[in-house]
Amino acid sequence: MWVDPTARGSGVGDHLIEAVERWAVERGATTLRLAVMPDNSNATTLYERHGFTDTGEPGDLLPDGVGRERVMAKSLAAV
């Protein structure tokens, strides 16, 4: 997910996450998973605010060949 910098801070990310959660619940999903760049603290904060937590799993390898994406997940049982 990417939000244009001019729209950041206006709730667009919140609305997108909420829409994806509704869509997933309607289709019977029980968990949402995502990967985020480890240095993207704004996105990480947004996801944590919506109940996502770090899974501890290694994400995809980054272009530097050393770092990995951060994998996060959220249970949809309470949504």
C-alpha positions, 0 to 999 in steps of 0.5 A, spaced: 500 500 500 502 506 498 499 513 499 501 519 496 505 524 500 500 530 499 494 525 502 498 522 508 496 524 515 489 525 512 486 518 514 487 515 507 491 509 510 486 508 515 480 508 510 484 503 506 486 498 511 479 498 514 476 497 507 481 491 506 479 488 513 472 488 511 473 485 504 477 480 507 472 478 513 467 478 508 471 472 504 472 468 510 479 470 512 482 469 519 488 473 518 491 479 515 499 479 513 503 484 510 510 486 509 513 493 510 520 496 509 524 495 516 525 503 516 518 505 514 516 507 521 510 511 519 507 505 515 509 501 521 506 506 526 500 506 522 499 498 522 501 497 529 495 502 530 490 497 527 493 491 531 498 488 526 504 485 530 511 483 528 511 476 526 518 475 527 518 471 520 524 473 515 521 477 510 523 478 503 530 479 502 532 487 500 536 489 494 542 490 499 542 482 499 542 483 507 536 486 510 529 483 510 522 486 510 518 486 516 513 481 516 506 483 520 500 480 521 493 481 525 488 476 527 481 478 524 477 474 529 475 480 533 474 485 527 
